[in-house]
C-alpha cells in the first residue's frame, strides 16, 4: 500500500472523525504574502503552532495530518489556482470520507474591514471565486467559512489588483496578531463548533492602535 493511502486509511479509521481545515490561496512565490493568500498564512500558522508538517499530496494540495486538543485534523492548502480550488479539496474529502460538515474554509473577504474575522456556517460565494469553485465541486455551500477581512480597494484600484496586492506596512505590522486570532477561531470551530466560535469572534476587530474592539463591518 502506498504511503498516502496508508495515511488516509488511518484518518478514516480513527476513533473520532477527523476535521479538515482548508486555507485558500494561489501557489508560487508571485502570490506569497498577498491579500488573496491570507488563508494560506493561517494554515501555515496552525501548522507551526501544533507541529503539523505539510507536504504535497497527489490531489494537488499541501496536506498535513495531526492532532489539536484531542481532535484529529487535516490541514490543506490547495495548489491549484484560487478559482480551481474545489477539485483538490473535493478529492481529499472523498479520500478521507469527509462531508461539507467536516470542513472549515479560511479565505480572504473584501466585504470585511482589515482586522475583522467572521465565522459563517454556510452560504453563497459572495463573489469569491475560490468559494464558488468549492460550491461547484461539492454541489452547494454547506461548509463553514472563516472569513478574513482584507478591506475594499482604494479609489482607482480594481478588485483584482487589490486582492493580489501586498499588505501596507501598517497592516503588515498587525498581521501576526490577526492570524493568531484566526487560528484561535479555527481551533474553536474544530473543538467547540461554529456557533461558539461565532459568539466569541464575530464582533471583534484588531485595529491599527493595537486594541481589540467590538464592531466594524
N, C-alpha and C positions, 0 to 999 in steps of 0.2 A: 504493500500500500504506500502511495506517495505521502511525503511529509505533510503537505497541506490537507490531504484527505484525512489523515490521522487526527490532525488538529481539529478539523471540522466535526469529526465523529465525537471527539471529546466534548466539544461545545454542546452538541445535541444531547449527549448522554449525561450531562451534569445533573446534580440533584435539583437545581433551580434553573429555570430557563434563563438564558443569557439575554443581555440587552445590548443593542448596537447604538453607538453614538457616532454620528457622521458629521464631519465638517466639510462644507463645500468651498471650492476654490478652483483656481486654474493651475495646472502643473508648470514647472520650469522657473528659472531664475528671473525671467522677464516680469513675472506676475507676483513674485515674492514680496511681501510687505505692502501690497496694495490693499485698498479698502475691500475689494471683492474677495480677498483671501483671508479675511479675519476668521472665517470658520476653520480654515487650516490651522491658524495660530492657536485657537482654542484647543484643538486636538493635540497639537504639539505640547501645550501647557499641561494637559491632563496626562499625556504620555510621560513627561518629565516628573510630574508630581507623584505619580503612582508607579513609576518604573515599568511602564508597559512599552515594550520595544515594537516599533513599527517596521514592517518590511513589505516588499512587493508581493502581491498575490496574483495568481493567474486571471482573476476577474478584472484586472487593470485598476488596482487600488492599492494603496499602502494600508496594511491591516495589522493591528496589534491585539493580542488577547491577554487578559489578566483579570485580577480581582480588585474591586474597590469596595471596601467596607462590607465584605462577605457577599457581594454580588459579582457574578461573572459578567464581564463586559468585553465587547469587541469595539475597538476604535477604528474608524475608517476615514481615509482621505481618498476620494475617487481621483484617479489620474487621467480621466477623460476631461475634456474642457467642460466649463461650467454647464453649458446647455446640453451636454451629453452625460451628465452625472447619473441619470436614472438607471441606465443599464448596468453599470458596475454594482451599484447598491442593490438593485433587484437580484442580480446573480448571487451576491453574497447572502442576501436574506433567504433566497431559495436554498442555497447550500447549507446554511446554518439552521434551517427550519424556523425562520422568524417571520412574523407578520408586521404590518404597519404599527400595531400596538406595542411592538418590542423595539421601537426606534425613537431616537431624538435627532433631529436635523439642525445643525448650527449653521446659520447663514447671515450675511450682511443684509441690512434693510435701510433703504434711503428714507423711508417714512418715519423712522425714529431718529431723534436727535443723537448726535455723537455723545457717548457716555451712558446711553439708556440701553437696557436689555429688557426683552419681553418674552415670556414663555406663552405659547399658544398650543392648545391641544390638537387642533386640526383646522382646516380651512382651504381657501383657494391659494393661488400662486402669488397674488398681489403684483403680478408683472415680473416676478423674479424667474429668470429662465432656468436656473438650476432646480428650483422647486417645481416648475412646470414639467421639467424632464422627469423628475421623480413621480409626479402625479400621472404622467403618461405611462410610465413603466409599471406602476402599481395599480393603475386604474382608479385613482382617486387620491384625496388628500387627507386620509385618516391617520396621519402621523403627527407626533408632537414636534414643535419647532422651538428653537431658541434663537430669537431674532436679535441681531447685534446692530445697534444704531450706528450709521455712518453719516447721517445728515444729508440734506439736499445739496445739489450742486450750486455753486455761486452763480450770480448773473453772468451770462455769456459762456458758461460751461455746460456742455451737454451731458446727459446721464452716463453715456458710455465712458467718456473721458473722466468723469467724476469717479466712477467705481473702479477704474483702472489706474487711478492716481494714488500716489503715496500720501500718507497722513502728514499734516502740517507738524512743525516742530512741537508746538504746544500740545497737539493731540498725541503725538508720539510719547511725550512725557507722561501722559495719562494712561497709555495703552496697557501697560503691565497691570495696573490696578483693575482696569476694566476686564481684561482677560481673566485675571484671578477671580473676579466676581462671577464671570461667565462660567468658569469651570465649577465653581461652587454651586451655581444654579443647576448645571448639568448633573452633578452628583446628587443634588436634591431630587431632581426628576427620577434619576436611577433608583434611589433608595427609598424615597417617600412619595413619589408620584408627581404628576404635572400640577395638580391643583394646589398642593402645598407649596411647590416652587413658585407658582403664580402669586400666591398670597405673600410670599417672602420677598420676591424680587421685582415684580412688575411695576411697582410705583417708585422705585429708587432710580437715581441718576447720579453718576460721578461727574462732577464739574471741574473746570479748569482750576478753581480755587481749592481743589483737593478735598472738598467736602462731599459726602454722600447725602443727598436730599431727596424729598418726595417731589413728584411732578415731572414736568417736561413731556413733550409729545412722544 
